[in-house]
């Protein structure tokens, strides 16, 4: 049996709705049918999005289209440009007299030893030292794991520690990572900051209370803080209906801890509304999430 094509998924949708989706994808710069551009993961996003709309009521479709208009998709190929912008936002004198700069992945203790996106960001940041004014005339290195702060980099002095991640949602991970650093890894001459590509505002505020944080993009809640919805309560009720059909667990309704995120990085964070990433079965078939985890 052949795989369904992008054309298959649109035949049951009205032409005017298909045109709206095409326009939306074009505006977002997402691949349209026949434009996979060598990115296999993205090639079927259009098909899954249309299939998702097909399973929604008219009012639910309108709500999802409105949310998608504000959706941020930043795959791995966009990380470097986003990181450059984040590093460029750091004032030239922010690191004072620190002779060394050490980029460290923002990892909670439970994730030590695991492959995480913060590691890639840390190494990209180290490689960006030539373009970042704040790193001029400093010794710049990257750690693979916070535990190297008492191992490989245990003899450091006058060092600027910069914890790195691609996305900060609730700030839970950052809080655990910074607490572990203060308790186990801090050296007398350290200064600390955090750099991330994208953050939810609640998480950003939580980190900011503990350390300077530099971020390319700060995101608000998709429904609660959106000006586009005349009545957010109606939009929320529609989302409740959809999530009930998906059987979303309590902790993940409206995204983890109700983050209401509209973000997909190289991997979609669970802070994003599950309708965009959950592939749990509905009526015996996997939900056609456009940005599956």
N, C-alpha and C positions, 0 to 999 in steps of 0.2 A: 504493500500500500504506500502511495506517495505521501510525502509530508504536505500538510496544508500550506498553501501559498498566501502571500499578503492579499492577493485578489480574492481568495476564497473567503477571507474574514470580513470583507466589506460588502459582499453581495446581499446580505440581509439587513444592511443599514441604509437609511434614506440617503440619496445623493447629497442633500444639503448638509447632513451630518458628516458624511465622509469628507466633504470639502472643508468643513470646519476643522476636522482632525488633521487633514493635510496642511492647512494653513497654520495650525498650532505647531505641528512638528517642524514645519519650515521655519517658523519664527524662533523656535527653540534650538534649531540647528541639529535636530535629531534625524537619523536616516529615514528616508521615505522608501516605499517599495522600489527595489532595484538599485538602491544606493547603500549597500552594506559597507562599502568603503574599506573592506578588509577587516571589519570589526564584527566577528560572528555573533558576539553576545548581543549587539545592538540590532542586528539584522531583523530579528523577529519582534522587536519592541512594538512596532506599528501594528503587527498582526495581533499580538496579545492585548494591546490597548483597545483595538476595535472589538475584539471578542469580549473584553470586559464590559465595554459600553453596551454590547448587545444583550448582556445579562442584567442590565439595570433598567429601572423605570425612567421615564422622561425626566422627572424632577431629580432623580439620583444622577442621571447623566449630566445635567446642567451643573450640579454641584461639583462633580468630579472634573468636568472640563474647566471650571473656575479654579479649582485647586491645582490642576495640572499647569495652568497658565503661570502659576507662581512656583512651579517645581524646579529645583536646582539639580542638574545631573552633572557631576564632575568625576568622570572616570580617570583612570591612572594617567592617561595622556594629558590631562589638564592639570596634574599636580604641580609640575615644575613652575608654570606661569603663576598659579595661585600662590605657591610658596614664595616666589620672588616678590609678589605684591605684599605678602605678609611681612617678609623681612625688610622690605623698603619702608614699611610703616614705622619701623623702630627708629626713634631719634638717634642721630649720630653719637650723642654723648650718653646714651642710655646705660652703657655698660661700664662707664667710669674708667677706673684705672685697672680693670681686670686684664691681665696679660694673656689669659687663656680663655677660650670659648669651647665648651663641650656640649654638643647636641646629644640628648639622651631621649630614647623613646618613652613616651608617657604610658607606663605600664603599671597596673595594679599588681600586687604580689602574686595573686593567683594566676597571672599571665606570664610570669617570668619563664623564660625558656621557650615560649611559643612564638611562632611567626606572626607578627602583627604589623599593621600599616604604619604605626609610629616609627618603626625601624627604617622603613623606606623614606619617610619624611626626614628623619634625622640625617641619613646619608645624603639625600638630595640637598639638605641645608648645608652640610659641610662642603659639598661640591659647588655651592653657590657663593662661596666666600669672596670670589673675585668681583661679583656683581653687587654685593651688599656693603654699603659704606660703613655700616656699624661694625663690620668684621675686619676692616682695614687694619693692618699692622698688628694683628693678633694671631696667636697660635690657635688654629681651629681643628678640632677633631670630633669624631662621632663614636658613641658607645653603642653596643648592640643590645645592652641590657643594663638596667639600673645597678645591678650587683657589681658591675665593673667599676663603680664609683669607689668601692673599697678594695678592688683588685687591681686591674690594669691601670686605673687612673687614681689609685689611692694616695699617691705622693703629690698630687696637685696642690698649687697655692695660688691665691688671687685669681680664682676661676669663676667665670660666668657660666652657670649651668642653665641650659635651655631645654626644657622638656618639650617634645614634639609629638603631634598627632595630626591625623587628617580631619577628624571630626570630634567635637565635644557636644554631647547631648544634654543629659541632666547634670553633668559634672561629677557623677558618682565615681567614675574611674579616675578622674583627675584628683579628686579628694583623697582617694585611697593611695594613689601614687605619691602625692605630695606628703601625706602623713607618713608613709613608709620612708621617704627620703629624709624627713626631719628626724625620725626616730633611729634610723640605721645608717644613713649614708652621708649626712651633712659633714662638711669640713669647715674649719674656722674661717677660711678666706672665701667661702662661696657666696655668690649672689645667685638668685634664682629668677627665671622668667619662663613663660610658656608661649609656644608658637603653635598655631593650628591653622588649617586651611579654612574650615567652616565650623561655626559653633551656633548652637541655639542660644538665644539671649539669656535664658535662665541659667544655663550651664556656664556661659561666659561670665555672668555676674558672680556666680559662686566661686569661680577660679580667681576672678579679679580681686576678691576679698582676701586672697591668700598670697598672690604674686602678680606682678605685671603680666598681662597677656596680650599678645599681638596676633591678630586674626585677619585673614583676607575678607571673609564674609560672615556677618552676624545675621542670623535668621530669627524671625518672630514666629509665634504659633500660627499655624495655617488657617484656622477658623477663628479662634478667640480674638486674635490681634489683627485680622484681615479687614481692611476697609471695603473690600469688594463686595462683601455680603451685606445686603440691606438688613437682614435679620439672622445673625449668627446662630440663634437658637434653632431656627428651621434647618440650617445646614447641619448642625450637630445632630438633630433628630434623624435626618436622612443618613448620616454616617452611622448612627446607632443601629438603624435598620440593616444596613449593609453588613456591619460587623456581626450582627446577630446571625445572619445567614452564613457568614464565614466561620462562626463559632470561635471568635477571637477570645483568648484567655483574658481574665480581668486585668492582669498587670500590663497587657499590651493594647488595651482599648485606647484608641486615638494615639497610638504609639506608646512606647515604654514610659510609664509614669505620666501618661497623657501629655507627652512632649509636643504632639501635633506638628511634627517635623514634615517637611516636604523636600527631602534631600536623598539623593543616592550618590555615594562616592564609588570607588572601585567595588565596594560591597554596600548594599543598602543597609543603613543602620536600623535597628528595631525601634528607634525613636520615631521613625516615619509611620504615617498611617498604614496599618497592615493591608488595606485594600490594594496598595501599590506593590507589596512584596510577599504577602502570604500565598502559598501554593497548596494550602489545605484543601481537601475535597469538599465540594458543594454539589449536592445531588449526584454524588458518585464520581465526579470528575474534578481534577485539580483546578483551582481558581487561576484564571489566566493573568496573573500579576505581571504588569509591564516591566517591573524592576525587581525580579525575584531575588531573595537572599540565598 
